[in-house]
Amino acid sequence: MKGKRFWLLGGDLRQEKLAGLLREDGHTVHTYALGESGPGLEEAARADCVVLPLPVCGADGALNAPMGERRYPLEEVLAQLRPGPFLCGGMVSAQTQALAARYGLTIHDYFRREELAIANAVPTAEGAVQIALEEMGVTLHGAAVLVLGYGRVGKLTAHRMAALGARVTVAARGCEALAWARAYGHGACPLDGLEEGLGRWDLVVNTIPSRVLDRPRLALLREGCLVIDLASKPGGVDFQGAAELGTRCVWALSLPGKVAPISAGAALRDTIYNMLGECG
């Protein structure tokens, strides 16, 4: 796939790296709200593909553009686009789709693609290891680690921490997930019985995007236990409760773009290529 015209609107380091990778592949690439001035968005009508960031917008209704020069209201951005180019973005909410529809646009959500989810789970798990090593003050070797959830991120996080010598236990809802955890040599316990033994962990890593570590459960953790929340918003930890209890918590959002932007950009490129190929 060569010679296409891409426009990248907003985003973080992974979009910046994506732009470079697309240029290396022989495409023409323009960026907007990505740390540099360029042509106006009216030129994006000639693109083959317009790429919005992950997530497309924040709670304030603006384009997710931390590297941009100003705030970019999402409606202002969408109003300047035209139907025709393949338009894609990540974590596209129903409100964002409805807003796009006002202008005759459909946003294809690359974050729903399984290949991207798997690829992003790798730097997320490795980022969790990095945070643990920086924050715990002890080695992972021999540490008692509890991983909440055994989806893509939970599996890879448990595997990598166990490879470094941690004593890993997985807490999950499904019997199948617990069976797989045991098959890979981890301890396993049902999420409903989480309270039992919560005081014996050196590290708790949450991957479940719902409130599983509320204040009563946080109060059961041992002094000095580190909590890393890898779940997307709204997260799985009562952070206000943790602050009141003095529990050390790190909410590690968007780790792929922070710890491995080149790998994250490559995964995004490959996924977009797949989507373009399927659309003919």
RAJO-V73995 format. One line per field, one symbol per residue. phi: phi as a letter, one per 40 degrees, with the letter a starting at -180 (. if undefined). psi: psi as a letter, one per 30 degrees, with the letter a starting at -180 (. if undefined). burial: b if it has 24 or more other ideal C-beta (glycine too) atoms within 12 Angstrom, else e. A space follows every 10 residues. Layout:
BEGIN
phi: ???
psi: ???
burial: ???
END
This chain:
BEGIN
phi: .bgcbbbbbg hbcccccddc cccccgccbb bafbgacacc ccccccccab bccbccaccc gbdcbcccca cbdccccccc cbdhccbbab fccccccccc cdbgbbcccc cccccccccc cccccccccc cdccbcgbcc dgccbbbcgb cdccdccccc ccccgcccbb bacccccccc ccccgccaac ccbcccgccb ccabbcbcca cbbccdcccc cccgccbbbc ccdcgbbccc cccccgccbb cccfcdccca ccccccccdc ccdccccccg
psi: jlgljkkkja aaeeeeeeee eeefgglkkk lkhhglkall fffffflekk jlajlelafg glkjifglfa kjkeeeeeff lkkdlkkllk hjleeeeeee ffggkkkkjf ffkeeeeeef fefeeeeeee eeeefefllf jfkjkkkjkh aeeeeeeeee eefggljkkk klekeeeeee eeeggllkkk efgeejgfgg kfkkjkgkhl jfiaeeeeff llkfkkkkjf klkglgkjee eeeefgkkkj jilheefefi eeeeeeeeee eeeeeeeff.
burial: eeebbbbbbb bbbbbbbbbe bbeeeebbbb bbbbeeeeee beebeebbbb bbbbbbbbee ebbbbbbbee ebebeebbeb beeebbbbbb bbbeebbebb eebebbbbbb bebebbbebb bbbbbbbbbb bbeebbeeeb eebbbbbbbb bbbbbbbbbb bbebebbbbb bbeeeebbee beebebbbbe beebeeebee bbbbbbbbee bbbbeebbeb beeebbbbbb bbeebbbbbe ebeebebbbb bbbbbbbbbb bbbbbbbbbb bbbebbeeee
END
